[in-house]
Amino acid sequence: MAISRDLISRFDKAQEDRQLTPQESQLRKQIKVTYLGLASLDRTIARQRARIANLKDGDANTVLFHRQSTYRKQKNYIREIHKDGQILTKHDEMAQAAYEHYETLLGTATDRDHALELANLIEPAKLHDLELPFSAEENLERNQEIADLEST
């Protein structure tokens, strides 16, 4: 990968002084595509190695495992809730405030600026026709549509 990076750098420096020939430009493009593919593969391998190491060490009561667990717990912990100018810090108070908040939201209609009238968008249809079996003509039409799509 270092050689690819060096070659791309040399082509970039040459391009600052002069215009690259079509062959040089094509070679630079190919090297860059290959380099990006190798870099992606390298990142994937590193990610898989880290995942394997995490699986191996994750349940081993290591310091890293406990630090990750502690961080996750601190990140997900709700320390306080602000309600009506008050700061609630006790678990029961926060639970009650959350319950009351969502209880007031439940079942209330919100005013909307725009509305869709489905009756204007959809023509009334006879829904009992949907239960009827397909006719031979409909089957032929559908098969022809599929054949046309496959041929394109």
BARO-341921 format. One record per residue (C-alpha): residue in three letters; x negated, y negated, z. Coordinates in steps of 0.02 Angstrom, whole numbers, plus 50000, padded with zeros to 5 digits. Layout:
N
(rec 'ala', (X, Y, Z)) ...
% end
This chain:
152
(rec 'met', (50000, 50000, 50000)) (rec 'ala', (49855, 49883, 50034)) (rec 'ile', (49795, 49902, 49855)) (rec 'ser', (49968, 49860, 49787)) (rec 'arg', (49979, 49708, 49899)) (rec 'asp', (49806, 49652, 49842)) (rec 'leu', (49850, 49673, 49658)) (rec 'ile', (50012, 49576, 49677)) (rec 'ser', (49916, 49438, 49765)) (rec 'arg', (49788, 49431, 49625)) (rec 'phe', (49924, 49421, 49493)) (rec 'asp', (50009, 49281, 49592)) (rec 'lys', (49845, 49184, 49601)) (rec 'ala', (49816, 49208, 49414)) (rec 'gln', (49993, 49149, 49380)) (rec 'glu', (49956, 48985, 49471)) (rec 'asp', (49816, 48947, 49346)) (rec 'arg', (49890, 49018, 49187)) (rec 'gln', (50040, 49107, 49118)) (rec 'leu', (50029, 49296, 49131)) (rec 'thr', (50031, 49400, 48973)) (rec 'pro', (50185, 49508, 48948)) (rec 'gln', (50083, 49663, 48992)) (rec 'glu', (50018, 49583, 49152)) (rec 'ser', (50191, 49523, 49198)) (rec 'gln', (50265, 49696, 49169)) (rec 'leu', (50125, 49778, 49270)) (rec 'arg', (50151, 49655, 49413)) (rec 'lys', (50337, 49692, 49411)) (rec 'gln', (50308, 49881, 49415)) (rec 'ile', (50181, 49865, 49556)) (rec 'lys', (50299, 49755, 49657)) (rec 'val', (50445, 49877, 49636)) (rec 'thr', (50334, 50021, 49689)) (rec 'tyr', (50266, 49922, 49836)) (rec 'leu', (50441, 49876, 49896)) (rec 'gly', (50495, 50057, 49882)) (rec 'leu', (50344, 50115, 49982)) (rec 'ala', (50373, 49980, 50113)) (rec 'ser', (50554, 50035, 50131)) (rec 'leu', (50500, 50216, 50147)) (rec 'asp', (50370, 50165, 50276)) (rec 'arg', (50503, 50073, 50379)) (rec 'thr', (50618, 50224, 50369)) (rec 'ile', (50481, 50341, 50428)) (rec 'ala', (50438, 50225, 50573)) (rec 'arg', (50622, 50213, 50622)) (rec 'gln', (50639, 50403, 50619)) (rec 'arg', (50481, 50424, 50724)) (rec 'ala', (50549, 50300, 50851)) (rec 'arg', (50716, 50391, 50853)) (rec 'ile', (50630, 50559, 50881)) (rec 'ala', (50523, 50486, 51020)) (rec 'asn', (50677, 50408, 51099)) (rec 'leu', (50769, 50574, 51093)) (rec 'lys', (50619, 50663, 51166)) (rec 'asp', (50587, 50535, 51304)) (rec 'gly', (50764, 50468, 51324)) (rec 'asp', (50822, 50597, 51451)) (rec 'ala', (50653, 50616, 51535)) (rec 'asn', (50685, 50486, 51672)) (rec 'thr', (50549, 50376, 51602)) (rec 'val', (50525, 50194, 51648)) (rec 'leu', (50576, 50147, 51470)) (rec 'phe', (50740, 50243, 51484)) (rec 'his', (50783, 50157, 51647)) (rec 'arg', (50738, 49986, 51579)) (rec 'gln', (50850, 50014, 51428)) (rec 'ser', (50992, 50072, 51539)) (rec 'thr', (50972, 49924, 51657)) (rec 'tyr', (50967, 49802, 51511)) (rec 'arg', (51124, 49877, 51434)) (rec 'lys', (51214, 49869, 51602)) (rec 'gln', (51165, 49686, 51628)) (rec 'lys', (51214, 49641, 51450)) (rec 'asn', (51387, 49720, 51465)) (rec 'tyr', (51423, 49655, 51641)) (rec 'ile', (51547, 49512, 51657)) (rec 'arg', (51485, 49401, 51797)) (rec 'glu', (51624, 49273, 51800)) (rec 'ile', (51783, 49214, 51714)) (rec 'his', (51838, 49033, 51702)) (rec 'lys', (52025, 49011, 51728)) (rec 'asp', (52114, 48845, 51750)) (rec 'gly', (51955, 48758, 51807)) (rec 'gln', (51915, 48895, 51932)) (rec 'ile', (51770, 49015, 51923)) (rec 'leu', (51822, 49192, 51968)) (rec 'thr', (51682, 49309, 52021)) (rec 'lys', (51769, 49449, 52118)) (rec 'his', (51812, 49603, 52018)) (rec 'asp', (51996, 49607, 52073)) (rec 'glu', (52020, 49423, 52030)) (rec 'met', (51940, 49443, 51859)) (rec 'ala', (52045, 49598, 51822)) (rec 'gln', (52204, 49507, 51872)) (rec 'ala', (52158, 49355, 51766)) (rec 'ala', (52123, 49464, 51614)) (rec 'tyr', (52287, 49558, 51641)) (rec 'glu', (52387, 49397, 51655)) (rec 'his', (52304, 49323, 51501)) (rec 'tyr', (52344, 49469, 51388)) (rec 'glu', (52517, 49491, 51464)) (rec 'thr', (52560, 49314, 51410)) (rec 'leu', (52496, 49348, 51235)) (rec 'leu', (52590, 49511, 51215)) (rec 'gly', (52754, 49490, 51125)) (rec 'thr', (52738, 49305, 51090)) (rec 'ala', (52760, 49242, 50914)) (rec 'thr', (52637, 49117, 50846)) (rec 'asp', (52687, 48978, 50728)) (rec 'arg', (52610, 49000, 50557)) (rec 'asp', (52576, 48866, 50428)) (rec 'his', (52616, 48983, 50283)) (rec 'ala', (52731, 49130, 50262)) (rec 'leu', (52755, 49263, 50129)) (rec 'glu', (52928, 49305, 50070)) (rec 'leu', (52910, 49484, 50012)) (rec 'ala', (53082, 49480, 49933)) (rec 'asn', (53015, 49351, 49809)) (rec 'leu', (52861, 49454, 49770)) (rec 'ile', (52938, 49625, 49748)) (rec 'glu', (53085, 49666, 49639)) (rec 'pro', (53214, 49774, 49726)) (rec 'ala', (53192, 49955, 49677)) (rec 'lys', (53292, 50113, 49694)) (rec 'leu', (53191, 50208, 49821)) (rec 'his', (53290, 50369, 49804)) (rec 'asp', (53208, 50389, 49633)) (rec 'leu', (53042, 50420, 49721)) (rec 'glu', (53103, 50589, 49784)) (rec 'leu', (53142, 50654, 49610)) (rec 'pro', (53016, 50772, 49527)) (rec 'phe', (52909, 50705, 49384)) (rec 'ser', (52980, 50726, 49210)) (rec 'ala', (52884, 50808, 49069)) (rec 'glu', (52865, 50639, 48982)) (rec 'glu', (52789, 50559, 49139)) (rec 'asn', (52666, 50704, 49154)) (rec 'leu', (52613, 50684, 48972)) (rec 'glu', (52592, 50496, 48992)) (rec 'arg', (52486, 50518, 49149)) (rec 'asn', (52377, 50651, 49067)) (rec 'gln', (52350, 50535, 48918)) (rec 'glu', (52300, 50391, 49034)) (rec 'ile', (52175, 50504, 49122)) (rec 'ala', (52104, 50564, 48956)) (rec 'asp', (52085, 50384, 48896)) (rec 'leu', (51994, 50335, 49056)) (rec 'glu', (51876, 50484, 49044)) (rec 'ser', (51833, 50446, 48863)) (rec 'thr', (51778, 50268, 48903)) 
% end
